[in-house]
């Protein structure tokens, strides 16, 4: 998923527009890239913050429900296992007991809304973790994956294209 070469041109273009919107609200590319780097350094993972908020310098990300570390770890392992796959789709079988954790993860995280707000911006950017949820698959939001799981080089490649 964080592999630039495996994205379609439409995915690259859409992600580039979304990132450029955030970069514009943050006040520049360097602020955004340093924000991504600082997010990677936070331990435990920023999504498991008890107050459902991450504040780094001029930027704040908040969400409306606490996400426990076991859910974050499962999501991270799913993203890493799909890193060479095309798209941002998680496939599962609802009837399979092995997929029960994935189904529960999707059910739990699908209701959460994230708000990204820069200190100099009036309107926050809102997004969900999943773009689309179907009977046997769920499509992750590329911007969410980029902000919380991809590295700076991926972002640079998206913006350079």
C-alpha positions in Angstrom: 0.0 0.0 0.0 2.9 2.4 0.7 4.6 1.2 -2.5 4.4 4.1 -5.0 5.1 1.8 -8.0 2.0 -0.3 -7.3 -0.5 2.5 -7.4 -2.6 3.2 -10.5 -2.3 6.7 -12.1 -5.8 7.6 -10.7 -4.8 6.6 -7.2 -1.6 8.7 -7.5 -3.5 11.7 -8.8 -6.2 11.6 -6.1 -3.7 11.1 -3.3 -1.5 13.9 -4.7 -4.5 16.3 -4.7 -5.4 15.4 -1.1 -1.9 15.8 0.1 -1.5 19.1 -1.6 -4.7 20.3 0.1 -3.2 19.4 3.5 0.2 20.9 2.6 -1.5 24.2 1.6 -3.4 24.3 4.9 -0.3 23.5 6.9 1.7 26.3 5.3 4.2 24.3 3.2 5.7 21.0 2.3 8.5 21.1 4.8 6.0 21.4 7.7 4.1 18.5 6.4 7.1 16.2 5.8 8.5 17.0 9.3 5.0 16.2 10.7 5.1 12.8 9.0 8.6 12.1 10.4 7.6 13.1 13.9 4.5 10.9 13.7 6.8 7.9 12.9 8.9 8.6 16.0 5.9 8.5 18.4 5.7 5.4 20.6 3.3 3.7 21.0 1.6 4.3 17.7 -0.1 7.7 17.6 -3.5 6.0 16.8 -3.5 4.5 20.2 -3.4 7.8 22.1 -5.7 7.8 25.1 -7.0 11.2 24.5 -7.8 10.5 20.8 -5.6 13.3 19.7 -2.1 13.9 18.3 -0.6 17.4 18.4 2.7 18.1 16.7 3.8 21.8 16.4 1.2 23.6 14.2 -1.0 20.6 13.4 -3.5 18.5 15.3 -5.3 15.3 14.4 -8.2 14.2 16.5 -10.8 11.4 16.3 -14.0 10.6 18.1 -13.3 7.2 19.6 -10.4 5.6 21.4 -8.5 3.0 19.4 -6.9 0.3 21.4 -3.3 -0.8 20.6 -4.4 -4.3 19.6 -6.6 -2.9 16.8 -3.7 -0.6 15.7 -1.3 -3.5 15.6 -3.8 -5.6 13.6 -4.4 -2.8 11.1 -0.6 -2.2 10.8 0.0 -5.9 10.1 -2.8 -5.9 7.4 -1.2 -2.8 5.8 2.2 -4.4 5.8 1.0 -7.7 4.4 -0.7 -5.8 1.6 2.1 -3.5 0.8 2.9 -5.0 -2.6 -0.7 -5.4 -3.5 -2.5 -3.2 -5.9 -4.9 -0.7 -4.3 -5.9 -0.3 -0.7 -8.3 -3.2 -0.5 -8.5 -5.6 2.4 -10.1 -8.9 1.5 -11.7 -11.2 4.0 -14.3 -14.0 4.2 -17.1 -13.2 6.7 -17.7 -17.0 7.2 -14.1 -17.8 8.0 -13.2 -17.8 11.7 -9.7 -16.6 10.8 -11.2 -13.5 9.4 -13.2 -12.7 12.5 -10.5 -10.3 13.8 -10.5 -8.4 10.5 -14.3 -8.2 10.4 -14.4 -6.9 14.0 -11.6 -4.4 13.2 -13.5 -3.0 10.2 -16.7 -2.8 12.2 -14.9 -1.0 15.0 -12.9 1.5 12.9 -15.6 2.3 10.3 -17.5 4.7 12.5 -14.4 6.8 13.4 -14.0 10.2 11.8 -10.7 12.0 11.8 -10.2 15.7 11.8 -6.9 17.3 10.7 -6.6 20.9 11.7 -3.7 23.3 11.2 -3.4 26.2 13.7 -3.6 28.7 10.9 -6.5 27.0 9.1 -10.2 27.7 9.8 -11.8 24.5 8.4 -10.5 21.1 9.4 -10.1 18.3 6.9 -12.3 15.3 7.8 -11.8 11.7 6.7 -12.8 8.2 7.5 -10.5 5.2 7.7 -12.4 3.3 5.0 -13.7 4.6 1.7 -15.9 1.7 0.9 -17.0 -1.4 2.8 -18.5 -4.4 1.0 -19.5 -7.9 1.9 -16.0 -9.4 1.5 -13.7 -6.5 1.2 -13.0 -3.0 2.6 -11.1 -0.2 0.9 -8.8 1.8 3.1 -8.6 5.6 2.6 -5.2 6.2 0.9 -4.8 9.5 2.8 -5.3 7.8 6.1 -2.7 5.1 5.3 -0.3 7.8 4.0 -0.5 9.9 7.2 -0.3 7.1 9.7 1.7 4.3 8.1 3.8 5.5 5.0 7.2 7.1 5.2 8.4 10.5 3.9 9.9 9.0 0.7 6.4 7.7 -0.3 4.9 11.2 0.1 7.8 12.8 -1.8 7.2 10.3 -4.7 3.5 11.0 -4.8 4.1 14.8 -4.9 6.8 14.5 -7.4 4.7 12.5 -9.9 
